Amino acid sequence: MNKSELVDAIAAKAEITKKEADAVLSAVIDAIMEAVSEGEKVTLVGFGTFEARQRQAREGRNPSTGKPIKIPATTVPAFSAGKSFKEKVAPAKEEKKATKSTSKKK
C-alpha cells in the first residue's frame, strides 16, 4: 500500500474527502518526524512507538575489497510495534493451531 492508497482508505473509513485525508496524514507524519528528530518518543497505544536510537561506531568490511572500514556512530529512527499490531500481524499460536487443524481436513 502506498500513500495514495492509504489516503483513499482513510477517506473511506473517516467519511472525509481525499484532500482532507491527505492533509491529516501529512500532518501526522510531519508531527511524528519532528518529535523523533528532537529526541522525543511518540507512542500510539496499540499501534507502536517511534523513537530515535543511537548506533555505536563499529568496524565493517568493504564488500568488494574485504578491507576493514570504520562506520561512525549515528542516530537512526526506529519503530517498535505495539501488542495489538503484533497480534494482528501474527495471531497467537493457539489460533494458528486451530486454523491448521481445520484446513488439513479434506
N, C-alpha and C positions, 0 to 999 in steps of 0.2 A: 504494500500500500504506500503510495507516495502522498505528498502534502495535498495535492488536489483531491485525491480520493478521500483523504481524511477530512478535508473541509466539507466535501459532499456528505459524508457520514454524520458529521457534527450538525450540519444544517438540517438534515432529515430528522435526527433524534431530538434536537432542541427546537425544531419548528421555527427556524430563523432563516434569513436569506444567506446565500453562499458568501456574499460580500461581508455580512456581519460575522459569519463563522470564521472567515479568513482573518478578519481583524482581531477577533478574540484569540484565535490560535496563535497568530503572530505576537500578540501582546503577552500571552502566557509563555511562549518560547523565549521572547526577549527578557521577560522578568526573571525566568529561571537562569538564563545565561548571565545576566547582570549580577544576580545574587551569588552564583557559584564563582564568578570571576573575582568577586570581592571577598571570597573565602567563606561565605555563608553556606549552610546546608539547607536544602529545600526538601521538605518531607511532605509527600502526599499520601496520607494514611491509606493503606490497602493497595496503593499503586507502587510506590517506591521512593527512594531517596536519591537526590542528585547532590554531588559534592565534589570538591577539588581534592585530589590526593597527590602526595609527594612521591616521586620516584627517585631513589638514590642513584648516584653516579655508579656506573658499573663498566666492566670491560666486555666488549663484544668482539666479534670476528667479521672481517670483511668477507662476504661470501665468495667473491671472485678470486681473491688472493689468499685468503685464510689468515692474513696478518691480523694481530690484535689491534683493536681501536678502543679509545675511551669514549664512552657515552656519558654526557654530562647529566647532572641531576635536573629534573624538570617537574613541573606541576601539570597534571592531566585531569580532565573532567572524568567523573565516574558515576555510574548508576547502579544502585542495588535494588532489585525487585522486591516488592513487599509480599507479605504472606498470601494475600488474596490473588495477586498477579501470578505468583508461582504456582498456586493450586489450580488456577485457570489454565495455565500452560501445560502443567504436568500433574494430572489428578493423582490423588493418593493411591498407594499400591493396592489397597483393598478394592477400590473402584476398578482398577485395571484388571485384577484377577476376575472380577465378576464379568467384565466385558469380554475377556479372553475365553472364559469357560462357555459363555453363551454363543460366541462366534465360532467355536470349534464344532458345535453340534451341527450335523448336516441332515 
